Amino acid sequence: MTTANKVTILRILLIPFFVVELIYYVRTGNEIHRLLAVLSFAVTAILDGVDGYIARHYNQRSELGAILDPLADKLLLVSAVVALSFDNKPYLRQIPLWLTGLIIGRDLLLAIGSGVIHLVVGKITVQPRLTGKLATVFQMVMVSWILLRWDLAFHGVFLKTWILGSGIFTGVSGLFYVWDGSRQLSAHPASSAKGVEP
């Protein structure tokens, strides 16, 4: 268990705390709960860079870390998006259900696709793309914008931009991942049709 992996596990443990504080804020309107939710969300996001730095600079990359790190990212964002998809008025704005469905649907599709490729090919080659990184950035900004209640100060103008950007880049990145996965499957001999002997 490397230091980088311990930091990643800490990130995962902070996610339930974030969700609980967010729920308490929506139910009570107590600003302390919102501030704790914002703090835990920020710390979890910052620790993402910390464990990556430790893994790179102290040669602590591991197979466990390769699984836990993206898992922690997905759990944090999906938890935040789902929690903010409910009607949280009058305290917080709501993320459109179509965007929540798109984000969860893409992640489920990637998880199932990765499992299929692993079973058929045996090795998964993930090619990072700019669209995937932009989707994550837009989603993080969107969630942070709502948690900080900046949408109220700017009358929701910028929030629409973050929501639209999240939807576009999430959808496009999902299509690229499907394309890459299809190429890996089609290049493997197991995907070729077997001739039937007479």
Biotite code that builds the C-alpha atoms (Angstrom):
import biotite.structure as struc

atoms = struc.array([
    struc.Atom([0.000, 0.000, 0.000], chain_id="A", res_id=1, res_name="MET", atom_name="CA", element="C"),
    struc.Atom([1.869, 3.063, -1.257], chain_id="A", res_id=2, res_name="THR", atom_name="CA", element="C"),
    struc.Atom([1.452, 6.602, 0.038], chain_id="A", res_id=3, res_name="THR", atom_name="CA", element="C"),
    struc.Atom([-0.225, 7.592, -3.236], chain_id="A", res_id=4, res_name="ALA", atom_name="CA", element="C"),
    struc.Atom([-2.796, 4.805, -2.815], chain_id="A", res_id=5, res_name="ASN", atom_name="CA", element="C"),
    struc.Atom([-3.455, 5.861, 0.791], chain_id="A", res_id=6, res_name="LYS", atom_name="CA", element="C"),
    struc.Atom([-4.199, 9.396, -0.409], chain_id="A", res_id=7, res_name="VAL", atom_name="CA", element="C"),
    struc.Atom([-6.547, 7.986, -3.061], chain_id="A", res_id=8, res_name="THR", atom_name="CA", element="C"),
    struc.Atom([-8.395, 5.915, -0.443], chain_id="A", res_id=9, res_name="ILE", atom_name="CA", element="C"),
    struc.Atom([-8.736, 9.061, 1.690], chain_id="A", res_id=10, res_name="LEU", atom_name="CA", element="C"),
    struc.Atom([-10.334, 10.773, -1.314], chain_id="A", res_id=11, res_name="ARG", atom_name="CA", element="C"),
    struc.Atom([-12.857, 7.932, -1.611], chain_id="A", res_id=12, res_name="ILE", atom_name="CA", element="C"),
    struc.Atom([-13.651, 8.094, 2.127], chain_id="A", res_id=13, res_name="LEU", atom_name="CA", element="C"),
    struc.Atom([-14.346, 11.839, 1.863], chain_id="A", res_id=14, res_name="LEU", atom_name="CA", element="C"),
    struc.Atom([-17.051, 11.337, -0.779], chain_id="A", res_id=15, res_name="ILE", atom_name="CA", element="C"),
    struc.Atom([-19.778, 10.012, 1.605], chain_id="A", res_id=16, res_name="PRO", atom_name="CA", element="C"),
    struc.Atom([-19.007, 12.905, 3.965], chain_id="A", res_id=17, res_name="PHE", atom_name="CA", element="C"),
    struc.Atom([-19.494, 15.359, 1.078], chain_id="A", res_id=18, res_name="PHE", atom_name="CA", element="C"),
    struc.Atom([-22.835, 13.793, 0.102], chain_id="A", res_id=19, res_name="VAL", atom_name="CA", element="C"),
    struc.Atom([-24.143, 13.733, 3.690], chain_id="A", res_id=20, res_name="VAL", atom_name="CA", element="C"),
    struc.Atom([-23.216, 17.388, 4.289], chain_id="A", res_id=21, res_name="GLU", atom_name="CA", element="C"),
    struc.Atom([-24.874, 18.373, 1.012], chain_id="A", res_id=22, res_name="LEU", atom_name="CA", element="C"),
    struc.Atom([-28.086, 16.559, 1.982], chain_id="A", res_id=23, res_name="ILE", atom_name="CA", element="C"),
    struc.Atom([-28.077, 18.197, 5.420], chain_id="A", res_id=24, res_name="TYR", atom_name="CA", element="C"),
    struc.Atom([-27.681, 21.621, 3.818], chain_id="A", res_id=25, res_name="TYR", atom_name="CA", element="C"),
    struc.Atom([-30.591, 21.080, 1.421], chain_id="A", res_id=26, res_name="VAL", atom_name="CA", element="C"),
    struc.Atom([-32.812, 19.913, 4.291], chain_id="A", res_id=27, res_name="ARG", atom_name="CA", element="C"),
    struc.Atom([-31.861, 22.541, 6.873], chain_id="A", res_id=28, res_name="THR", atom_name="CA", element="C"),
    struc.Atom([-30.444, 25.484, 4.936], chain_id="A", res_id=29, res_name="GLY", atom_name="CA", element="C"),
    struc.Atom([-27.628, 25.692, 7.493], chain_id="A", res_id=30, res_name="ASN", atom_name="CA", element="C"),
    struc.Atom([-24.641, 27.334, 5.768], chain_id="A", res_id=31, res_name="GLU", atom_name="CA", element="C"),
    struc.Atom([-22.170, 25.354, 7.872], chain_id="A", res_id=32, res_name="ILE", atom_name="CA", element="C"),
    struc.Atom([-23.224, 22.171, 6.084], chain_id="A", res_id=33, res_name="HIS", atom_name="CA", element="C"),
    struc.Atom([-22.770, 23.805, 2.671], chain_id="A", res_id=34, res_name="ARG", atom_name="CA", element="C"),
    struc.Atom([-19.323, 25.079, 3.619], chain_id="A", res_id=35, res_name="LEU", atom_name="CA", element="C"),
    struc.Atom([-18.328, 21.617, 4.841], chain_id="A", res_id=36, res_name="LEU", atom_name="CA", element="C"),
    struc.Atom([-19.625, 20.117, 1.602], chain_id="A", res_id=37, res_name="ALA", atom_name="CA", element="C"),
    struc.Atom([-17.648, 22.657, -0.445], chain_id="A", res_id=38, res_name="VAL", atom_name="CA", element="C"),
    struc.Atom([-14.546, 22.056, 1.674], chain_id="A", res_id=39, res_name="LEU", atom_name="CA", element="C"),
    struc.Atom([-14.713, 18.264, 1.355], chain_id="A", res_id=40, res_name="SER", atom_name="CA", element="C"),
    struc.Atom([-15.333, 18.541, -2.405], chain_id="A", res_id=41, res_name="PHE", atom_name="CA", element="C"),
    struc.Atom([-12.363, 20.904, -2.794], chain_id="A", res_id=42, res_name="ALA", atom_name="CA", element="C"),
    struc.Atom([-10.045, 18.776, -0.636], chain_id="A", res_id=43, res_name="VAL", atom_name="CA", element="C"),
    struc.Atom([-10.990, 15.642, -2.589], chain_id="A", res_id=44, res_name="THR", atom_name="CA", element="C"),
    struc.Atom([-10.299, 17.418, -5.890], chain_id="A", res_id=45, res_name="ALA", atom_name="CA", element="C"),
    struc.Atom([-6.968, 18.811, -4.639], chain_id="A", res_id=46, res_name="ILE", atom_name="CA", element="C"),
    struc.Atom([-5.860, 15.415, -3.328], chain_id="A", res_id=47, res_name="LEU", atom_name="CA", element="C"),
    struc.Atom([-6.345, 14.101, -6.870], chain_id="A", res_id=48, res_name="ASP", atom_name="CA", element="C"),
    struc.Atom([-3.338, 16.167, -7.897], chain_id="A", res_id=49, res_name="GLY", atom_name="CA", element="C"),
    struc.Atom([-1.432, 15.262, -4.739], chain_id="A", res_id=50, res_name="VAL", atom_name="CA", element="C"),
    struc.Atom([-1.630, 11.490, -5.197], chain_id="A", res_id=51, res_name="ASP", atom_name="CA", element="C"),
    struc.Atom([-0.721, 11.886, -8.878], chain_id="A", res_id=52, res_name="GLY", atom_name="CA", element="C"),
    struc.Atom([2.322, 13.965, -7.952], chain_id="A", res_id=53, res_name="TYR", atom_name="CA", element="C"),
    struc.Atom([3.429, 11.428, -5.333], chain_id="A", res_id=54, res_name="ILE", atom_name="CA", element="C"),
    struc.Atom([2.965, 8.523, -7.737], chain_id="A", res_id=55, res_name="ALA", atom_name="CA", element="C"),
    struc.Atom([5.002, 10.198, -10.494], chain_id="A", res_id=56, res_name="ARG", atom_name="CA", element="C"),
    struc.Atom([7.827, 11.797, -8.519], chain_id="A", res_id=57, res_name="HIS", atom_name="CA", element="C"),
    struc.Atom([8.359, 9.004, -6.015], chain_id="A", res_id=58, res_name="TYR", atom_name="CA", element="C"),
    struc.Atom([7.878, 6.129, -8.460], chain_id="A", res_id=59, res_name="ASN", atom_name="CA", element="C"),
    struc.Atom([4.797, 4.803, -6.664], chain_id="A", res_id=60, res_name="GLN", atom_name="CA", element="C"),
    struc.Atom([2.704, 3.869, -9.688], chain_id="A", res_id=61, res_name="ARG", atom_name="CA", element="C"),
    struc.Atom([0.864, 0.613, -9.150], chain_id="A", res_id=62, res_name="SER", atom_name="CA", element="C"),
    struc.Atom([-1.898, -1.480, -10.678], chain_id="A", res_id=63, res_name="GLU", atom_name="CA", element="C"),
    struc.Atom([-4.088, -0.747, -7.653], chain_id="A", res_id=64, res_name="LEU", atom_name="CA", element="C"),
    struc.Atom([-3.515, 2.980, -8.108], chain_id="A", res_id=65, res_name="GLY", atom_name="CA", element="C"),
    struc.Atom([-4.384, 2.742, -11.792], chain_id="A", res_id=66, res_name="ALA", atom_name="CA", element="C"),
    struc.Atom([-7.804, 1.395, -10.747], chain_id="A", res_id=67, res_name="ILE", atom_name="CA", element="C"),
    struc.Atom([-8.474, 3.464, -7.621], chain_id="A", res_id=68, res_name="LEU", atom_name="CA", element="C"),
    struc.Atom([-7.485, 6.879, -9.004], chain_id="A", res_id=69, res_name="ASP", atom_name="CA", element="C"),
    struc.Atom([-10.011, 7.094, -11.876], chain_id="A", res_id=70, res_name="PRO", atom_name="CA", element="C"),
    struc.Atom([-12.573, 5.349, -9.655], chain_id="A", res_id=71, res_name="LEU", atom_name="CA", element="C"),
    struc.Atom([-12.230, 8.111, -7.047], chain_id="A", res_id=72, res_name="ALA", atom_name="CA", element="C"),
    struc.Atom([-12.672, 10.762, -9.754], chain_id="A", res_id=73, res_name="ASP", atom_name="CA", element="C"),
    struc.Atom([-15.809, 9.106, -11.109], chain_id="A", res_id=74, res_name="LYS", atom_name="CA", element="C"),
    struc.Atom([-17.334, 8.521, -7.664], chain_id="A", res_id=75, res_name="LEU", atom_name="CA", element="C"),
    struc.Atom([-16.834, 12.158, -6.673], chain_id="A", res_id=76, res_name="LEU", atom_name="CA", element="C"),
    struc.Atom([-18.311, 13.636, -9.850], chain_id="A", res_id=77, res_name="LEU", atom_name="CA", element="C"),
    struc.Atom([-21.169, 11.163, -10.211], chain_id="A", res_id=78, res_name="VAL", atom_name="CA", element="C"),
    struc.Atom([-22.112, 11.543, -6.525], chain_id="A", res_id=79, res_name="SER", atom_name="CA", element="C"),
    struc.Atom([-22.144, 15.323, -6.862], chain_id="A", res_id=80, res_name="ALA", atom_name="CA", element="C"),
    struc.Atom([-24.088, 15.282, -10.136], chain_id="A", res_id=81, res_name="VAL", atom_name="CA", element="C"),
    struc.Atom([-26.715, 12.856, -8.810], chain_id="A", res_id=82, res_name="VAL", atom_name="CA", element="C"),
    struc.Atom([-27.136, 14.785, -5.539], chain_id="A", res_id=83, res_name="ALA", atom_name="CA", element="C"),
    struc.Atom([-27.573, 18.046, -7.457], chain_id="A", res_id=84, res_name="LEU", atom_name="CA", element="C"),
    struc.Atom([-30.063, 16.488, -9.879], chain_id="A", res_id=85, res_name="SER", atom_name="CA", element="C"),
    struc.Atom([-32.818, 16.554, -7.262], chain_id="A", res_id=86, res_name="PHE", atom_name="CA", element="C"),
    struc.Atom([-35.017, 19.565, -6.637], chain_id="A", res_id=87, res_name="ASP", atom_name="CA", element="C"),
    struc.Atom([-32.920, 21.385, -4.037], chain_id="A", res_id=88, res_name="ASN", atom_name="CA", element="C"),
    struc.Atom([-34.832, 24.672, -4.096], chain_id="A", res_id=89, res_name="LYS", atom_name="CA", element="C"),
    struc.Atom([-34.577, 27.236, -2.689], chain_id="A", res_id=90, res_name="PRO", atom_name="CA", element="C"),
    struc.Atom([-30.970, 26.571, -1.693], chain_id="A", res_id=91, res_name="TYR", atom_name="CA", element="C"),
    struc.Atom([-29.258, 25.133, -4.777], chain_id="A", res_id=92, res_name="LEU", atom_name="CA", element="C"),
    struc.Atom([-29.845, 25.011, -8.505], chain_id="A", res_id=93, res_name="ARG", atom_name="CA", element="C"),
    struc.Atom([-30.721, 21.711, -10.165], chain_id="A", res_id=94, res_name="GLN", atom_name="CA", element="C"),
    struc.Atom([-28.649, 19.912, -12.780], chain_id="A", res_id=95, res_name="ILE", atom_name="CA", element="C"),
    struc.Atom([-30.879, 18.851, -15.707], chain_id="A", res_id=96, res_name="PRO", atom_name="CA", element="C"),
    struc.Atom([-31.831, 15.173, -15.631], chain_id="A", res_id=97, res_name="LEU", atom_name="CA", element="C"),
    struc.Atom([-30.799, 14.732, -19.266], chain_id="A", res_id=98, res_name="TRP", atom_name="CA", element="C"),
    struc.Atom([-27.230, 15.690, -18.336], chain_id="A", res_id=99, res_name="LEU", atom_name="CA", element="C"),
    struc.Atom([-27.221, 13.353, -15.331], chain_id="A", res_id=100, res_name="THR", atom_name="CA", element="C"),
    struc.Atom([-28.458, 10.526, -17.547], chain_id="A", res_id=101, res_name="GLY", atom_name="CA", element="C"),
    struc.Atom([-25.804, 11.329, -20.170], chain_id="A", res_id=102, res_name="LEU", atom_name="CA", element="C"),
    struc.Atom([-22.962, 11.345, -17.637], chain_id="A", res_id=103, res_name="ILE", atom_name="CA", element="C"),
    struc.Atom([-24.055, 8.128, -15.903], chain_id="A", res_id=104, res_name="ILE", atom_name="CA", element="C"),
    struc.Atom([-24.883, 6.453, -19.213], chain_id="A", res_id=105, res_name="GLY", atom_name="CA", element="C"),
    struc.Atom([-21.450, 7.239, -20.651], chain_id="A", res_id=106, res_name="ARG", atom_name="CA", element="C"),
    struc.Atom([-19.664, 5.940, -17.560], chain_id="A", res_id=107, res_name="ASP", atom_name="CA", element="C"),
    struc.Atom([-21.748, 2.741, -17.542], chain_id="A", res_id=108, res_name="LEU", atom_name="CA", element="C"),
    struc.Atom([-21.064, 2.261, -21.246], chain_id="A", res_id=109, res_name="LEU", atom_name="CA", element="C"),
    struc.Atom([-17.333, 2.695, -20.658], chain_id="A", res_id=110, res_name="LEU", atom_name="CA", element="C"),
    struc.Atom([-17.359, 0.249, -17.729], chain_id="A", res_id=111, res_name="ALA", atom_name="CA", element="C"),
    struc.Atom([-19.231, -2.419, -19.715], chain_id="A", res_id=112, res_name="ILE", atom_name="CA", element="C"),
    struc.Atom([-17.115, -1.806, -22.810], chain_id="A", res_id=113, res_name="GLY", atom_name="CA", element="C"),
    struc.Atom([-13.894, -2.067, -20.806], chain_id="A", res_id=114, res_name="SER", atom_name="CA", element="C"),
    struc.Atom([-15.071, -5.382, -19.355], chain_id="A", res_id=115, res_name="GLY", atom_name="CA", element="C"),
    struc.Atom([-15.881, -6.765, -22.799], chain_id="A", res_id=116, res_name="VAL", atom_name="CA", element="C"),
    struc.Atom([-12.537, -5.647, -24.245], chain_id="A", res_id=117, res_name="ILE", atom_name="CA", element="C"),
    struc.Atom([-10.690, -7.125, -21.268], chain_id="A", res_id=118, res_name="HIS", atom_name="CA", element="C"),
    struc.Atom([-12.439, -10.485, -21.734], chain_id="A", res_id=119, res_name="LEU", atom_name="CA", element="C"),
    struc.Atom([-11.911, -10.611, -25.507], chain_id="A", res_id=120, res_name="VAL", atom_name="CA", element="C"),
    struc.Atom([-8.582, -8.860, -26.041], chain_id="A", res_id=121, res_name="VAL", atom_name="CA", element="C"),
    struc.Atom([-7.029, -9.307, -22.599], chain_id="A", res_id=122, res_name="GLY", atom_name="CA", element="C"),
    struc.Atom([-5.501, -5.835, -22.546], chain_id="A", res_id=123, res_name="LYS", atom_name="CA", element="C"),
    struc.Atom([-7.180, -2.445, -22.690], chain_id="A", res_id=124, res_name="ILE", atom_name="CA", element="C"),
    struc.Atom([-5.455, 0.489, -24.344], chain_id="A", res_id=125, res_name="THR", atom_name="CA", element="C"),
    struc.Atom([-6.982, 3.761, -23.196], chain_id="A", res_id=126, res_name="VAL", atom_name="CA", element="C"),
    struc.Atom([-6.099, 6.749, -25.343], chain_id="A", res_id=127, res_name="GLN", atom_name="CA", element="C"),
    struc.Atom([-6.632, 9.993, -23.380], chain_id="A", res_id=128, res_name="PRO", atom_name="CA", element="C"),
    struc.Atom([-8.372, 12.636, -25.466], chain_id="A", res_id=129, res_name="ARG", atom_name="CA", element="C"),
    struc.Atom([-8.867, 16.347, -25.025], chain_id="A", res_id=130, res_name="LEU", atom_name="CA", element="C"),
    struc.Atom([-12.656, 15.939, -25.132], chain_id="A", res_id=131, res_name="THR", atom_name="CA", element="C"),
    struc.Atom([-12.601, 13.645, -22.089], chain_id="A", res_id=132, res_name="GLY", atom_name="CA", element="C"),
    struc.Atom([-10.469, 16.107, -20.111], chain_id="A", res_id=133, res_name="LYS", atom_name="CA", element="C"),
    struc.Atom([-12.708, 19.003, -21.139], chain_id="A", res_id=134, res_name="LEU", atom_name="CA", element="C"),
    struc.Atom([-15.795, 17.030, -20.070], chain_id="A", res_id=135, res_name="ALA", atom_name="CA", element="C"),
    struc.Atom([-14.276, 16.545, -16.609], chain_id="A", res_id=136, res_name="THR", atom_name="CA", element="C"),
    struc.Atom([-13.290, 20.210, -16.364], chain_id="A", res_id=137, res_name="VAL", atom_name="CA", element="C"),
    struc.Atom([-16.778, 21.425, -17.346], chain_id="A", res_id=138, res_name="PHE", atom_name="CA", element="C"),
    struc.Atom([-18.423, 19.010, -14.910], chain_id="A", res_id=139, res_name="GLN", atom_name="CA", element="C"),
    struc.Atom([-16.143, 20.114, -12.057], chain_id="A", res_id=140, res_name="MET", atom_name="CA", element="C"),
    struc.Atom([-16.766, 23.791, -12.806], chain_id="A", res_id=141, res_name="VAL", atom_name="CA", element="C"),
    struc.Atom([-20.524, 23.195, -13.053], chain_id="A", res_id=142, res_name="MET", atom_name="CA", element="C"),
    struc.Atom([-20.693, 21.402, -9.689], chain_id="A", res_id=143, res_name="VAL", atom_name="CA", element="C"),
    struc.Atom([-18.415, 23.966, -8.003], chain_id="A", res_id=144, res_name="SER", atom_name="CA", element="C"),
    struc.Atom([-20.456, 26.839, -9.471], chain_id="A", res_id=145, res_name="TRP", atom_name="CA", element="C"),
    struc.Atom([-23.665, 25.450, -7.976], chain_id="A", res_id=146, res_name="ILE", atom_name="CA", element="C"),
    struc.Atom([-22.108, 24.596, -4.596], chain_id="A", res_id=147, res_name="LEU", atom_name="CA", element="C"),
    struc.Atom([-20.617, 28.084, -4.281], chain_id="A", res_id=148, res_name="LEU", atom_name="CA", element="C"),
    struc.Atom([-23.978, 29.553, -5.335], chain_id="A", res_id=149, res_name="ARG", atom_name="CA", element="C"),
    struc.Atom([-22.322, 31.767, -7.923], chain_id="A", res_id=150, res_name="TRP", atom_name="CA", element="C"),
    struc.Atom([-25.244, 31.056, -10.248], chain_id="A", res_id=151, res_name="ASP", atom_name="CA", element="C"),
    struc.Atom([-27.348, 33.347, -8.017], chain_id="A", res_id=152, res_name="LEU", atom_name="CA", element="C"),
    struc.Atom([-24.847, 36.187, -8.319], chain_id="A", res_id=153, res_name="ALA", atom_name="CA", element="C"),
    struc.Atom([-24.670, 35.865, -12.116], chain_id="A", res_id=154, res_name="PHE", atom_name="CA", element="C"),
    struc.Atom([-28.382, 35.009, -12.551], chain_id="A", res_id=155, res_name="HIS", atom_name="CA", element="C"),
    struc.Atom([-27.627, 31.588, -14.028], chain_id="A", res_id=156, res_name="GLY", atom_name="CA", element="C"),
    struc.Atom([-26.014, 32.940, -17.222], chain_id="A", res_id=157, res_name="VAL", atom_name="CA", element="C"),
    struc.Atom([-22.669, 31.159, -16.841], chain_id="A", res_id=158, res_name="PHE", atom_name="CA", element="C"),
    struc.Atom([-24.244, 28.032, -15.354], chain_id="A", res_id=159, res_name="LEU", atom_name="CA", element="C"),
    struc.Atom([-26.032, 27.380, -18.650], chain_id="A", res_id=160, res_name="LYS", atom_name="CA", element="C"),
    struc.Atom([-22.638, 27.491, -20.377], chain_id="A", res_id=161, res_name="THR", atom_name="CA", element="C"),
    struc.Atom([-21.128, 24.953, -17.964], chain_id="A", res_id=162, res_name="TRP", atom_name="CA", element="C"),
    struc.Atom([-24.159, 22.658, -18.348], chain_id="A", res_id=163, res_name="ILE", atom_name="CA", element="C"),
    struc.Atom([-24.112, 22.854, -22.144], chain_id="A", res_id=164, res_name="LEU", atom_name="CA", element="C"),
    struc.Atom([-20.334, 22.367, -22.294], chain_id="A", res_id=165, res_name="GLY", atom_name="CA", element="C"),
    struc.Atom([-20.576, 19.369, -19.957], chain_id="A", res_id=166, res_name="SER", atom_name="CA", element="C"),
    struc.Atom([-23.246, 17.802, -22.154], chain_id="A", res_id=167, res_name="GLY", atom_name="CA", element="C"),
    struc.Atom([-21.394, 18.362, -25.432], chain_id="A", res_id=168, res_name="ILE", atom_name="CA", element="C"),
    struc.Atom([-17.977, 17.169, -24.298], chain_id="A", res_id=169, res_name="PHE", atom_name="CA", element="C"),
    struc.Atom([-19.390, 14.239, -22.295], chain_id="A", res_id=170, res_name="THR", atom_name="CA", element="C"),
    struc.Atom([-21.305, 13.022, -25.348], chain_id="A", res_id=171, res_name="GLY", atom_name="CA", element="C"),
    struc.Atom([-18.419, 13.542, -27.782], chain_id="A", res_id=172, res_name="VAL", atom_name="CA", element="C"),
    struc.Atom([-15.870, 11.900, -25.486], chain_id="A", res_id=173, res_name="SER", atom_name="CA", element="C"),
    struc.Atom([-18.223, 8.934, -25.076], chain_id="A", res_id=174, res_name="GLY", atom_name="CA", element="C"),
    struc.Atom([-18.411, 8.518, -28.854], chain_id="A", res_id=175, res_name="LEU", atom_name="CA", element="C"),
    struc.Atom([-14.615, 8.641, -29.111], chain_id="A", res_id=176, res_name="PHE", atom_name="CA", element="C"),
    struc.Atom([-14.267, 5.957, -26.414], chain_id="A", res_id=177, res_name="TYR", atom_name="CA", element="C"),
    struc.Atom([-16.781, 3.753, -28.251], chain_id="A", res_id=178, res_name="VAL", atom_name="CA", element="C"),
    struc.Atom([-14.820, 4.290, -31.469], chain_id="A", res_id=179, res_name="TRP", atom_name="CA", element="C"),
    struc.Atom([-11.503, 3.375, -29.833], chain_id="A", res_id=180, res_name="ASP", atom_name="CA", element="C"),
    struc.Atom([-13.041, 0.316, -28.173], chain_id="A", res_id=181, res_name="GLY", atom_name="CA", element="C"),
    struc.Atom([-14.575, -0.875, -31.449], chain_id="A", res_id=182, res_name="SER", atom_name="CA", element="C"),
    struc.Atom([-11.205, -0.589, -33.182], chain_id="A", res_id=183, res_name="ARG", atom_name="CA", element="C"),
    struc.Atom([-9.501, -2.653, -30.471], chain_id="A", res_id=184, res_name="GLN", atom_name="CA", element="C"),
    struc.Atom([-12.164, -5.337, -30.714], chain_id="A", res_id=185, res_name="LEU", atom_name="CA", element="C"),
    struc.Atom([-12.189, -5.453, -34.515], chain_id="A", res_id=186, res_name="SER", atom_name="CA", element="C"),
    struc.Atom([-8.374, -5.728, -34.621], chain_id="A", res_id=187, res_name="ALA", atom_name="CA", element="C"),
    struc.Atom([-8.415, -8.858, -32.429], chain_id="A", res_id=188, res_name="HIS", atom_name="CA", element="C"),
    struc.Atom([-8.695, -12.295, -34.120], chain_id="A", res_id=189, res_name="PRO", atom_name="CA", element="C"),
    struc.Atom([-11.531, -13.287, -31.776], chain_id="A", res_id=190, res_name="ALA", atom_name="CA", element="C"),
    struc.Atom([-13.743, -10.717, -33.509], chain_id="A", res_id=191, res_name="SER", atom_name="CA", element="C"),
    struc.Atom([-13.257, -12.290, -36.938], chain_id="A", res_id=192, res_name="SER", atom_name="CA", element="C"),
    struc.Atom([-16.000, -14.458, -38.388], chain_id="A", res_id=193, res_name="ALA", atom_name="CA", element="C"),
    struc.Atom([-15.226, -18.179, -38.387], chain_id="A", res_id=194, res_name="LYS", atom_name="CA", element="C"),
    struc.Atom([-15.835, -20.009, -41.598], chain_id="A", res_id=195, res_name="GLY", atom_name="CA", element="C"),
    struc.Atom([-18.239, -22.923, -41.453], chain_id="A", res_id=196, res_name="VAL", atom_name="CA", element="C"),
    struc.Atom([-16.865, -26.111, -42.915], chain_id="A", res_id=197, res_name="GLU", atom_name="CA", element="C"),
    struc.Atom([-19.197, -27.960, -45.330], chain_id="A", res_id=198, res_name="PRO", atom_name="CA", element="C"),
])
